[in-house]
Amino acid sequence: MFDYDVVIIGGGPAGLTAGLYLGRASHRIVILDYEIPSSSYVKNLETIENYPGFSGGVSGASLISEMVTQVKNYGGEFKQANVIGIENFSSCKWVKTDDGQCYTTAAVIIAGGCHPQKLAVPGEEEFQGKGVFNCAFCDGGQFVERVVAVCGGGDSGVTEALYMAKLASKVILIEAMPTLTASAVLREKALTNSKLEIRCGVKVERIVGNHRVEAIELVEVVSGRKENLKVNGILVHIGLIPNTQYLNGIVPLDSQGQIIVNNKMETEIPYIFAAGDIRSGSLRQISTAVGDGATAAISTVRLLQRAP
């Protein structure tokens, strides 16, 4: 007898949707995440404007909370755990965590999402938590009426910059590409916000300070001209790295470290699925993560029904 019919790794929209569908199918499931109930970056979003069904937008915390409640209503369990490996046996799977626990299961759905990419410049590690941060909703309150730089001109970076503009006296949005890469709606909001100064074609070369961040050194991508810019903090949101470090040699990964799946969210390893931002080809949208989770769960149910 397995500990669970399905172990789901990750409590973001993909994992929670998979848990909901599997719970409704009367399968015994557990969602493992290193934060309870969810470590998903979605919970830190002030407002999500493009999730269907919420014409006035919805906060990430509210959306995740409702999803968690739905899963619990159908018997889903949640455990705080950091997964460090999966053992693949012919008759079952073992999911191992860093606290020494091991969960046996018939199937695994990997929905562990991503973590923020670092700038990898001098000063970033030194000043982490001392002016360098990755979440406006979590840590933005310490920068009220101060000057903050935000690195990243994509949807996530611009969303963070717009939130910081409500708190800071000035926000400098930095993008290495010639133009912002965010969606048209977000670009328009950024361009019309009087607190935002947009700097494209430049990148951060160094973060400097004494005990806290005091300035950043910028370099123009084309000319190489350097500039020292005084700021009190720098929020980094230049991209995401999939949480697949522990999966090397277990499931196939693409060149970006994302899990390769077919249209049923199946990996080439029987009874191991992947869904959401962590899978290859993901559009990294909440709505598509939900679709991935549903697909993975339905595929899992059908596979388990055929199992001897």
C-alpha positions as CSV (number, residue, x, y, z in Angstrom):
1,M,0.0,0.0,0.0
2,F,1.5,3.3,-1.1
3,D,1.5,6.3,1.3
4,Y,-0.4,8.2,-1.4
5,D,-1.9,7.6,-4.8
6,V,-0.2,10.8,-6.1
7,V,2.4,13.0,-4.7
8,I,2.3,16.6,-6.1
9,I,5.5,18.6,-5.8
10,G,4.7,22.4,-5.6
11,G,1.7,24.3,-4.3
12,G,1.3,26.9,-7.0
13,P,-1.6,27.2,-9.4
14,A,-0.6,24.1,-11.4
15,G,-0.1,21.9,-8.4
16,L,-3.2,23.1,-6.6
17,T,-5.3,22.5,-9.7
18,A,-3.9,19.0,-10.1
19,G,-4.7,18.4,-6.4
20,L,-8.3,19.6,-6.9
21,Y,-9.0,17.3,-9.9
22,L,-7.3,14.3,-8.2
23,G,-9.2,14.9,-5.0
24,R,-12.5,15.1,-6.8
25,A,-11.6,11.7,-8.4
26,S,-11.2,10.3,-4.8
27,H,-7.5,9.8,-5.0
28,R,-5.3,10.1,-1.9
29,I,-3.0,13.0,-2.6
30,V,-0.4,15.2,-0.8
31,I,1.1,18.5,-1.9
32,L,4.7,19.0,-0.8
33,D,6.0,22.5,-0.7
34,Y,8.8,24.2,1.2
35,E,6.3,26.8,2.4
36,I,2.8,26.0,3.8
37,P,0.5,26.1,2.1
38,S,2.3,27.5,-1.0
39,S,5.6,29.0,-1.9
40,S,4.3,30.2,-5.3
41,Y,5.3,33.8,-6.3
42,V,1.6,34.2,-7.3
43,K,0.6,34.7,-3.6
44,N,2.8,37.9,-3.5
45,L,1.1,39.6,-6.5
46,E,-1.0,42.6,-5.4
47,T,-3.4,42.4,-8.3
48,I,-3.8,39.8,-11.1
49,E,-5.7,41.5,-13.9
50,N,-5.7,38.8,-16.6
51,Y,-7.1,35.8,-14.8
52,P,-10.5,34.9,-16.2
53,G,-13.5,35.5,-14.1
54,F,-12.3,38.5,-12.1
55,S,-13.2,41.6,-14.1
56,G,-11.8,43.9,-11.3
57,G,-8.7,41.8,-10.8
58,V,-7.9,39.5,-7.9
59,S,-5.0,39.5,-5.4
60,G,-2.6,36.6,-5.6
61,A,-3.1,35.8,-1.9
62,S,-6.8,35.5,-2.4
63,L,-6.6,33.3,-5.5
64,I,-4.1,30.9,-3.9
65,S,-6.1,30.8,-0.6
66,E,-9.3,29.8,-2.5
67,M,-7.4,27.1,-4.4
68,V,-6.0,25.7,-1.2
69,T,-9.5,25.6,0.3
70,Q,-10.8,23.7,-2.7
71,V,-8.1,21.1,-2.5
72,K,-8.7,20.6,1.3
73,N,-12.4,20.3,0.7
74,Y,-11.7,17.2,-1.4
75,G,-9.4,15.6,1.1
76,G,-6.0,16.8,-0.2
77,E,-3.2,17.0,2.3
78,F,-0.4,19.6,2.6
79,K,3.1,19.0,4.0
80,Q,5.9,21.4,4.4
81,A,8.9,19.7,2.8
82,N,11.8,20.4,0.5
83,V,12.0,17.7,-2.1
84,I,15.6,16.6,-2.9
85,G,15.0,13.5,-5.1
86,I,12.7,11.0,-6.7
87,E,13.5,7.3,-6.9
88,N,11.9,5.5,-9.8
89,F,11.0,1.8,-9.3
90,S,9.0,-0.4,-11.5
91,S,6.2,-0.7,-9.0
92,C,6.2,2.7,-7.3
93,K,8.0,6.0,-6.9
94,W,9.8,7.3,-3.8
95,V,9.8,11.1,-3.2
96,K,12.6,12.1,-0.8
97,T,12.8,15.3,1.3
98,D,15.6,17.0,3.0
99,D,14.3,16.1,6.5
100,G,14.8,12.4,5.8
101,Q,11.2,11.6,4.9
102,C,10.3,9.4,2.0
103,Y,6.8,9.2,0.5
104,T,5.8,6.2,-1.6
105,T,3.4,6.8,-4.4
106,A,2.0,5.4,-7.7
107,A,2.5,8.7,-9.5
108,V,4.2,12.0,-9.2
109,I,3.2,15.4,-10.6
110,I,6.1,17.9,-10.6
111,A,4.8,21.4,-10.3
112,G,7.6,23.1,-8.4
113,G,7.7,26.3,-10.4
114,C,10.7,28.6,-10.6
115,H,12.8,31.0,-8.6
116,P,14.1,34.4,-9.5
117,Q,17.2,34.7,-11.7
118,K,20.0,36.6,-10.1
119,L,22.0,39.5,-11.7
120,A,25.2,37.7,-10.8
121,V,27.0,41.0,-10.2
122,P,29.3,42.2,-7.4
123,G,27.3,43.3,-4.3
124,E,24.2,41.3,-5.1
125,E,24.8,38.5,-2.5
126,E,26.4,40.9,0.0
127,F,23.4,43.2,0.1
128,Q,20.6,40.6,-0.2
129,G,18.1,41.6,2.4
130,K,20.0,44.9,2.9
131,G,18.5,46.7,-0.1
132,V,18.5,43.9,-2.6
133,F,15.1,42.2,-2.8
134,N,13.0,40.1,-5.1
135,C,9.4,40.8,-4.0
136,A,7.7,44.2,-3.9
137,F,4.7,43.0,-2.1
138,C,6.8,41.2,0.6
139,D,9.5,43.8,1.2
140,G,8.5,47.0,-0.5
141,G,7.2,48.6,2.7
142,Q,10.7,49.4,3.9
143,F,11.2,51.7,0.9
144,V,8.4,54.2,1.5
145,E,9.4,57.6,0.1
146,R,12.8,56.3,-1.0
147,V,14.4,55.7,-4.4
148,V,14.3,52.2,-5.8
149,A,15.6,50.6,-9.0
150,V,13.7,47.7,-10.5
151,C,15.6,45.4,-12.9
152,G,13.5,43.7,-15.5
153,G,11.2,45.1,-18.2
154,G,9.0,42.0,-18.7
155,D,5.6,41.5,-17.3
156,S,6.8,40.5,-13.8
157,G,9.4,43.3,-13.6
158,V,6.9,46.0,-14.7
159,T,4.2,44.7,-12.3
160,E,6.7,45.0,-9.5
161,A,7.8,48.5,-10.5
162,L,4.1,49.7,-10.7
163,Y,3.6,48.4,-7.2
164,M,6.7,50.0,-5.9
165,A,5.6,53.3,-7.5
166,K,2.8,53.4,-4.9
167,L,5.4,53.4,-2.1
168,A,8.6,54.9,-3.2
169,S,9.3,58.5,-4.1
170,K,10.9,57.4,-7.4
171,V,11.3,54.1,-9.2
172,I,13.9,53.6,-11.9
173,L,12.9,50.7,-14.2
174,I,16.0,49.1,-15.8
175,E,15.9,46.9,-18.9
176,A,18.9,45.6,-20.8
177,M,16.9,45.2,-24.0
178,P,16.3,48.3,-26.2
179,T,12.6,48.4,-25.2
180,L,10.4,47.0,-22.5
181,T,9.2,43.5,-23.2
182,A,6.1,43.5,-21.1
183,S,2.6,43.3,-22.5
184,A,1.1,46.4,-24.1
185,V,-1.2,47.1,-21.2
186,L,1.6,47.0,-18.7
187,R,3.9,49.0,-20.9
188,E,1.3,51.8,-21.2
189,K,0.8,51.9,-17.4
190,A,4.6,52.2,-16.9
191,L,5.0,54.9,-19.6
192,T,2.2,57.0,-18.1
193,N,3.2,56.6,-14.4
194,S,4.9,59.9,-13.3
195,K,6.9,58.1,-10.6
196,L,8.6,55.7,-13.1
197,E,11.8,56.6,-14.9
198,I,12.4,54.0,-17.6
199,R,15.9,53.2,-18.7
200,C,16.3,50.7,-21.5
201,G,19.5,49.5,-23.1
202,V,21.4,49.6,-19.8
203,K,22.3,46.9,-17.3
204,V,23.5,46.8,-13.7
205,E,27.2,46.1,-13.4
206,R,27.7,46.5,-9.7
207,I,25.7,47.1,-6.5
208,V,27.6,49.3,-4.0
209,G,27.1,50.5,-0.4
210,N,28.4,50.4,3.1
211,H,26.1,48.4,5.3
212,R,23.1,48.8,2.9
213,V,22.6,49.5,-0.8
214,E,23.6,53.1,-1.6
215,A,24.0,53.1,-5.4
216,I,24.2,50.9,-8.5
217,E,26.7,51.1,-11.3
218,L,25.1,51.0,-14.7
219,V,26.6,50.4,-18.2
220,E,25.0,51.2,-21.5
221,V,24.8,48.0,-23.6
222,V,25.8,49.6,-26.9
223,S,28.3,52.3,-26.0
224,G,29.7,50.9,-22.8
225,R,29.4,54.2,-21.0
226,K,29.2,53.9,-17.3
227,E,27.1,55.8,-14.7
228,N,26.7,55.7,-11.0
229,L,23.1,56.0,-9.8
230,K,22.1,56.6,-6.2
231,V,19.3,54.4,-5.0
232,N,18.2,53.0,-1.6
233,G,17.2,49.6,-2.9
234,I,17.1,47.4,-6.0
235,L,14.5,44.8,-6.8
236,V,15.6,42.1,-9.2
237,H,13.1,40.4,-11.5
238,I,15.0,39.6,-14.7
239,G,13.7,36.1,-15.3
240,L,12.9,32.8,-13.7
241,I,15.0,29.6,-13.2
242,P,13.1,26.3,-13.0
243,N,13.4,24.4,-9.7
244,T,14.7,21.3,-11.3
245,Q,18.2,21.1,-9.8
246,Y,17.4,17.8,-8.1
247,L,16.0,16.2,-11.2
248,N,19.2,15.8,-13.3
249,G,19.3,12.2,-14.4
250,I,15.7,11.5,-13.3
251,V,13.6,13.1,-16.0
252,P,14.7,14.7,-19.3
253,L,15.3,18.5,-19.1
254,D,15.6,21.0,-22.0
255,S,18.5,23.5,-22.4
256,Q,16.7,25.9,-20.0
257,G,16.4,23.2,-17.3
258,Q,12.7,22.8,-17.8
259,I,11.1,19.3,-17.8
260,I,10.3,17.9,-21.3
261,V,6.7,16.6,-21.5
262,N,4.2,15.6,-24.2
263,N,0.7,17.1,-24.6
264,K,-0.6,15.0,-21.7
265,M,2.0,16.5,-19.4
266,E,3.8,13.1,-19.3
267,T,7.5,12.8,-19.1
268,E,9.2,9.9,-20.8
269,I,9.3,8.2,-17.3
270,P,6.1,6.4,-16.7
271,Y,3.9,7.8,-14.0
272,I,5.9,11.0,-13.7
273,F,4.2,14.2,-15.0
274,A,5.1,17.9,-15.0
275,A,2.9,21.0,-15.1
276,G,3.2,24.8,-14.9
277,D,6.2,27.0,-15.2
278,I,8.6,24.1,-14.6
279,R,7.7,22.3,-17.8
280,S,9.3,22.9,-21.2
281,G,7.4,25.3,-23.4
282,S,5.4,26.9,-20.6
283,L,4.0,30.3,-21.3
284,R,4.5,31.1,-17.6
285,Q,1.0,32.4,-17.1
286,I,-1.3,31.6,-14.2
287,S,-4.1,30.5,-16.6
288,T,-1.9,28.2,-18.5
289,A,-0.5,26.7,-15.3
290,V,-4.0,25.9,-14.2
291,G,-4.6,24.2,-17.6
292,D,-1.4,22.2,-17.2
293,G,-2.5,21.1,-13.7
294,A,-5.8,19.9,-15.0
295,T,-4.3,18.1,-17.9
296,A,-1.7,16.4,-15.7
297,A,-4.3,15.3,-13.2
298,I,-6.7,13.9,-15.9
299,S,-3.8,12.1,-17.5
300,T,-2.8,10.7,-14.1
301,V,-6.4,9.5,-13.3
302,R,-6.7,7.7,-16.7
303,L,-3.3,6.0,-16.2
304,L,-4.1,4.9,-12.7
305,Q,-7.4,3.5,-13.9
306,R,-5.5,1.2,-16.3
307,A,-2.9,0.2,-13.8
308,P,-3.1,-3.5,-12.6
